[in-house]
Amino acid sequence: MNYRVVLFDDVLALRGEEFRIPGLDVAVYPDADTAVAICAAKDTPDVVCMDFAMGPEHVSGDEAVRALRRAGFSGRVVAMSSDPRANQRMLAAGANEALDKKAMLRSFLVALGRERA
């Protein structure tokens, strides 16, 4: 069974990024406004990767992480902003870890897929 990974990132969604990585089922969402509903669904993700800023009209990454934890999501949350301060805010809100740079996302996912395969 594959790990289910959910990415909340406006730029990745806008680009239509798809991640076909053995061992993973990856879904990309343009914002985290419905993160709690998505993560509470029948196919609860194993890993959530969260960007910080997804547009001024949407919740920020730290708000979304805090809401996920309040709702009881106990899965792995990875902060993935290019801004170290934003990653620190998401860690303080309950993220488990942070990528130093968003450019490291694909490498992180490949390593995660190898763990599962």
C-alpha positions in Angstrom: 0.0 0.0 0.0 1.3 3.4 -0.9 1.8 6.4 1.4 -0.9 9.0 0.8 0.7 12.5 0.5 -1.2 15.7 0.3 0.6 19.0 -0.8 -0.9 22.4 -0.1 0.8 24.8 -2.4 -0.6 27.4 -4.8 2.3 27.6 -7.1 2.6 23.8 -7.6 -1.2 23.6 -8.2 -1.0 26.5 -10.7 1.7 24.8 -12.6 -0.3 21.6 -12.7 2.6 19.7 -11.0 2.1 16.0 -10.8 4.3 13.7 -8.7 4.4 10.1 -10.0 6.7 8.5 -7.5 6.7 4.8 -6.7 5.3 4.1 -3.2 3.4 7.4 -3.1 -0.1 8.7 -4.0 0.3 12.4 -4.2 -2.5 15.0 -4.4 -1.9 18.8 -4.8 -4.3 21.5 -3.6 -4.0 25.2 -4.3 -4.7 26.3 -0.8 -5.2 24.9 2.7 -8.7 26.4 3.4 -10.2 22.9 3.4 -7.2 21.1 4.9 -9.1 19.8 7.9 -11.8 18.3 5.7 -9.3 16.8 3.3 -7.2 15.3 6.1 -10.3 13.9 7.9 -11.6 12.2 4.8 -11.8 8.4 4.4 -8.3 8.3 2.9 -6.5 10.2 5.6 -3.0 11.2 4.3 0.1 9.8 5.9 2.1 13.0 5.2 1.0 16.6 4.7 3.4 19.0 3.0 2.4 22.6 3.7 3.4 25.9 2.1 3.1 29.0 4.1 1.7 31.7 1.8 -1.0 30.6 -0.6 -2.6 34.0 -1.3 -3.9 36.7 1.0 -7.5 35.4 0.7 -6.5 32.0 2.0 -5.4 30.7 5.4 -1.7 30.7 6.0 0.3 27.5 6.5 0.7 28.0 10.3 -3.1 28.6 10.7 -3.8 25.4 8.7 -1.3 23.3 10.7 -2.8 24.6 13.9 -6.3 23.7 12.7 -5.2 20.2 11.6 -3.7 19.5 15.0 -6.8 20.9 16.8 -8.9 18.6 14.7 -6.8 15.6 15.8 -4.7 15.0 12.7 -1.7 13.1 14.1 0.1 12.4 10.8 3.4 13.8 9.7 3.3 17.5 8.7 6.2 18.9 6.7 6.6 22.7 6.4 7.9 23.6 3.0 8.3 27.4 2.6 11.4 29.0 1.1 11.3 31.5 4.0 12.9 30.0 7.1 10.8 32.3 9.3 7.6 30.9 7.8 8.9 27.3 8.4 9.6 28.2 12.0 6.0 29.5 12.4 4.6 26.2 11.0 6.9 24.2 13.3 5.6 26.3 16.3 2.1 25.5 15.1 2.7 21.8 15.1 4.6 20.7 12.0 6.9 17.8 12.6 9.8 19.0 10.4 10.7 21.5 7.7 12.4 21.4 4.4 15.2 24.0 4.2 14.2 24.9 0.7 11.0 24.2 -1.3 13.3 23.0 -4.1 14.1 20.0 -1.9 10.5 18.7 -2.2 10.9 16.3 -5.0 14.0 14.7 -3.4 12.1 14.5 -0.1 9.2 12.7 -1.9 11.5 10.3 -3.7 13.2 9.4 -0.4 9.8 8.9 1.2 8.6 6.7 -1.7 11.8 4.5 -1.3 10.9 4.1 2.4 7.5 2.8 1.4 8.5 0.7 -1.6 
